[in-house]
Amino acid sequence: MKNETRIWLKYAAENFESAKILLDSCLYNPCLQNVQQAVEKALKAILVETSSHIRKTHDILEIKKMLLENGVEIDLPDDECDFLNSIYLPSKYPLGSILADYEPDEKICRTGIEIAEKAMRHADLTCNK
């Protein structure tokens, strides 16, 4: 495994663990922010490990497409990518909920945690071959 990959995975793991702690504390907006960041960093770890070039983006769907271009298929449906993308930009501004159409709650955060867990598992399996 490349050293840079290890760093991406470490940061992804920190975001993932943070998301779980924030969920337990009923801090739903920051939980979802950390879910998005965990997935983004896990996927970028895979890109770093399997590719010679990654473009700077926070768009999960675009990162998924970059992985496919490099022959890496991940179990992350487009609707899950869209969900994660809906979190990123609104979470940077204090205008209320980070989700445009509803307030985040425990259920939506648990869904996010499940998506992040799947991405983390895939990154671990791909990068530790």
C-alpha positions as CSV (number, residue, x, y, z in Angstrom):
1,M,0.0,0.0,0.0
2,K,1.2,3.5,-0.9
3,N,2.0,5.8,2.0
4,E,-0.4,8.4,0.6
5,T,-3.1,5.8,0.6
6,R,-2.5,5.1,4.2
7,I,-2.9,8.8,5.1
8,W,-6.2,9.0,3.2
9,L,-7.5,5.9,5.0
10,K,-6.4,7.3,8.4
11,Y,-8.3,10.5,7.8
12,A,-11.3,8.6,6.5
13,A,-11.4,6.4,9.6
14,E,-11.2,9.5,11.8
15,N,-14.2,11.1,10.0
16,F,-16.1,7.8,10.3
17,E,-15.4,7.4,14.0
18,S,-16.4,11.1,14.5
19,A,-19.7,10.5,12.7
20,K,-20.6,7.6,15.0
21,I,-19.7,9.7,18.1
22,L,-21.7,12.6,16.8
23,L,-24.7,10.4,16.1
24,D,-24.6,9.0,19.7
25,S,-24.6,12.7,20.9
26,C,-27.6,13.5,18.7
27,L,-25.5,16.0,16.7
28,Y,-27.0,15.2,13.3
29,N,-25.7,17.9,11.0
30,P,-22.0,17.3,12.0
31,C,-22.6,13.6,11.9
32,L,-23.7,13.8,8.3
33,Q,-20.8,16.1,7.5
34,N,-18.4,13.5,8.8
35,V,-20.2,10.7,6.9
36,Q,-19.7,12.6,3.7
37,Q,-16.0,13.2,4.4
38,A,-15.4,9.6,5.4
39,V,-16.8,8.4,2.1
40,E,-15.0,11.0,0.1
41,K,-11.6,10.2,1.7
42,A,-12.2,6.4,1.5
43,L,-12.9,6.6,-2.2
44,K,-9.9,8.9,-2.8
45,A,-7.7,6.4,-1.0
46,I,-8.8,3.8,-3.5
47,L,-8.0,6.3,-6.3
48,V,-4.6,7.0,-4.9
49,E,-3.9,3.3,-4.7
50,T,-5.1,2.4,-8.1
51,S,-4.5,5.4,-10.3
52,S,-1.7,7.7,-11.2
53,H,-3.9,10.8,-11.2
54,I,-6.9,12.1,-9.3
55,R,-8.8,15.3,-10.0
56,K,-9.7,17.6,-7.1
57,T,-13.4,17.2,-6.5
58,H,-15.8,16.7,-3.6
59,D,-18.5,15.2,-5.9
60,I,-18.9,11.6,-4.8
61,L,-20.5,10.6,-8.1
62,E,-17.6,12.0,-10.0
63,I,-15.1,10.2,-7.8
64,K,-17.1,7.0,-8.4
65,K,-16.8,7.6,-12.2
66,M,-13.1,8.2,-11.8
67,L,-12.8,4.8,-10.1
68,L,-14.8,3.1,-12.9
69,E,-12.4,4.7,-15.4
70,N,-9.6,3.0,-13.5
71,G,-11.3,-0.4,-13.5
72,V,-12.6,-0.2,-9.9
73,E,-16.2,-0.9,-9.4
74,I,-17.7,-0.1,-6.0
75,D,-21.0,-0.9,-4.4
76,L,-22.3,2.7,-4.1
77,P,-25.5,3.3,-6.1
78,D,-25.9,6.7,-7.8
79,D,-28.8,7.6,-5.4
80,E,-26.4,7.2,-2.4
81,C,-23.8,9.3,-4.2
82,D,-26.5,12.0,-4.7
83,F,-27.5,11.8,-1.0
84,L,-23.8,12.3,0.0
85,N,-23.5,15.2,-2.6
86,S,-26.5,16.9,-1.1
87,I,-24.7,17.1,2.2
88,Y,-21.4,18.6,1.2
89,L,-22.0,22.3,0.2
90,P,-25.0,23.1,2.4
91,S,-23.0,21.8,5.4
92,K,-20.5,24.7,4.9
93,Y,-23.0,27.4,5.7
94,P,-25.1,28.0,8.8
95,L,-28.5,28.3,7.1
96,G,-30.2,25.6,9.1
97,S,-30.3,22.0,8.1
98,I,-27.6,20.7,5.8
99,L,-30.3,18.8,4.0
100,A,-32.4,21.0,1.7
101,D,-35.8,19.4,2.1
102,Y,-35.9,18.1,5.7
103,E,-34.1,18.2,9.0
104,P,-31.6,15.4,9.6
105,D,-32.5,12.9,12.3
106,E,-31.2,9.7,13.7
107,K,-32.7,7.5,10.9
108,I,-31.0,9.5,8.1
109,C,-27.8,9.6,10.0
110,R,-27.8,5.8,10.5
111,T,-28.4,5.5,6.7
112,G,-25.4,7.7,6.2
113,I,-23.3,5.6,8.6
114,E,-24.2,2.4,6.7
115,I,-23.1,4.0,3.4
116,A,-19.9,5.2,5.0
117,E,-19.2,1.8,6.5
118,K,-19.7,0.1,3.1
119,A,-17.2,2.6,1.5
120,M,-14.7,2.1,4.3
121,R,-14.9,-1.7,4.0
122,H,-14.4,-1.4,0.2
123,A,-11.4,0.9,0.6
124,D,-9.9,-1.5,3.1
125,L,-10.3,-4.5,0.9
126,T,-9.1,-2.7,-2.3
127,C,-6.1,-1.0,-0.7
128,N,-4.9,-3.9,1.3
129,K,-4.7,-6.4,-1.6
